[in-house]
Amino acid sequence: MNGRKSFWIASKKLVTCLLFLYWIPAVSFSGSAIFRYEDFGPQVAVYELIGFEWWQWESHGDADPTVKPDIKVVVYWDEALDSIKTQFPVDAARKQDYRYVEYEKAKEHLERLILDFERSGLNADSLRAILNRLKSLKQPSGMNWNVLDKARVRA
């Protein structure tokens, strides 16, 4: 009887482990990250992606070009835009201005802008740092996906 019980427990553990390994890669790691407007480059290079660098509830910017409003850009992935807008609402009374960009579009924009800067002989280090930060935020921490994929193939 004791041998049968041990076999049953071992079998349950094996099945649980296999299910875990098959389930993990399918998990959606949704999330978002907040950046500053200027993190995506100068207004001339980014306005088509996130709008102009003035409050979105106003029709134009300040007469003083050195005055820049505090506009935040929310980059999100694997989550509905409506959910993101609920988490980060635009509120003119509180001067909370958020722009929303899907992860892939933000990544492509930064990669393209970095190439443009390099071709023009401009320093793209700050853009490269933002791109690296963006990429690192989307990766689940502490997970070695290569190990999990190899284990899944063997199972």
C-alpha positions in Angstrom: 0.0 0.0 0.0 2.8 2.4 0.9 4.5 1.8 -2.5 1.2 2.6 -4.4 0.8 5.8 -2.4 4.4 6.9 -3.1 3.8 6.2 -6.8 0.6 8.2 -6.8 2.3 11.2 -5.1 5.2 11.1 -7.5 2.9 10.9 -10.5 0.9 13.9 -9.2 4.1 15.9 -8.8 5.3 15.0 -12.3 2.0 16.0 -13.8 1.9 19.3 -11.9 5.5 20.0 -13.0 4.7 19.3 -16.7 1.6 21.5 -16.5 3.6 24.3 -15.0 6.2 24.1 -17.7 3.6 24.2 -20.4 1.7 27.0 -18.8 4.6 29.4 -18.0 5.5 30.4 -21.6 1.8 31.2 -22.3 1.5 33.6 -19.4 0.9 37.2 -20.5 3.1 39.6 -18.6 1.1 42.8 -19.1 2.4 46.1 -17.9 3.1 49.7 -18.5 5.9 52.2 -17.9 5.8 55.9 -17.7 8.3 58.1 -19.6 8.6 61.8 -20.1 7.6 63.4 -23.4 11.2 64.4 -24.2 12.4 60.8 -23.7 11.1 60.1 -27.2 13.1 62.8 -28.9 12.3 66.4 -30.0 8.8 67.4 -30.8 9.5 67.5 -34.5 10.4 63.8 -34.4 7.7 62.6 -32.1 4.5 64.6 -32.6 3.0 62.1 -35.0 3.3 59.4 -32.4 2.2 61.2 -29.3 1.0 64.7 -30.3 2.5 68.1 -29.8 4.4 69.1 -26.7 1.7 71.2 -25.1 -1.3 70.3 -23.0 -3.7 68.3 -25.1 -6.7 70.3 -23.9 -5.1 73.5 -25.3 -5.0 74.5 -28.9 -1.4 75.7 -28.9 1.7 75.8 -26.8 3.0 78.6 -24.6 4.3 81.8 -26.2 7.6 81.2 -24.4 9.3 78.2 -26.1 11.2 77.4 -23.0 8.0 76.6 -21.1 7.4 72.9 -21.4 4.4 71.2 -19.7 4.9 68.0 -17.7 3.5 65.5 -20.2 3.9 61.8 -19.4 3.9 59.0 -22.0 2.5 55.6 -20.9 4.0 52.7 -22.9 1.9 49.6 -22.4 1.9 46.0 -23.5 -0.5 43.1 -23.3 -3.2 45.3 -21.9 -6.2 47.0 -23.3 -5.9 50.8 -24.0 -9.2 51.4 -22.1 -7.6 49.8 -19.0 -4.5 52.0 -19.3 -6.6 55.1 -19.7 -8.5 54.2 -16.6 -5.2 53.8 -14.7 -3.7 57.0 -16.1 -6.5 59.4 -16.8 -6.0 62.8 -18.4 -7.2 65.6 -16.0 -6.9 69.2 -17.1 -7.9 70.5 -13.7 -4.9 68.7 -12.1 -2.7 69.2 -15.1 -2.2 65.5 -15.7 -1.5 64.9 -19.3 -0.8 61.4 -20.4 -0.1 60.1 -23.9 -0.5 56.4 -24.6 1.7 54.3 -26.9 1.7 50.6 -27.5 5.1 48.9 -26.7 6.0 47.9 -30.3 5.2 51.3 -31.7 7.4 53.0 -29.0 10.2 50.5 -29.6 10.1 51.0 -33.4 10.0 54.8 -33.0 13.1 54.8 -30.8 15.0 52.4 -33.0 14.2 54.5 -36.1 15.1 57.8 -34.4 18.4 56.4 -33.1 19.3 55.4 -36.7 18.3 58.9 -37.9 20.4 60.6 -35.2 23.4 58.4 -36.0 23.1 59.1 -39.8 23.0 62.8 -39.0 26.0 62.6 -36.7 23.9 63.4 -33.6 24.4 61.8 -30.2 21.8 59.1 -29.7 23.1 57.9 -26.3 20.0 59.1 -24.3 17.6 57.6 -26.8 19.5 54.3 -26.7 19.3 54.4 -22.9 15.5 54.9 -23.0 15.2 52.0 -25.5 17.2 49.7 -23.3 15.2 50.7 -20.3 12.0 50.1 -22.2 13.1 46.6 -23.4 14.2 45.6 -19.9 10.9 46.6 -18.4 8.9 44.3 -20.6 11.1 41.2 -19.7 9.8 39.3 -16.6 12.5 39.5 -14.0 14.1 36.4 -12.6 12.9 34.2 -15.4 15.3 32.4 -17.8 13.0 31.7 -20.7 15.7 29.7 -22.6 15.9 27.2 -19.7 12.1 26.9 -19.6 11.8 26.4 -23.3 14.5 23.6 -23.3 12.7 21.9 -20.4 9.4 22.1 -22.2 10.9 20.5 -25.4 12.4 17.7 -23.3 9.1 17.0 -21.5 
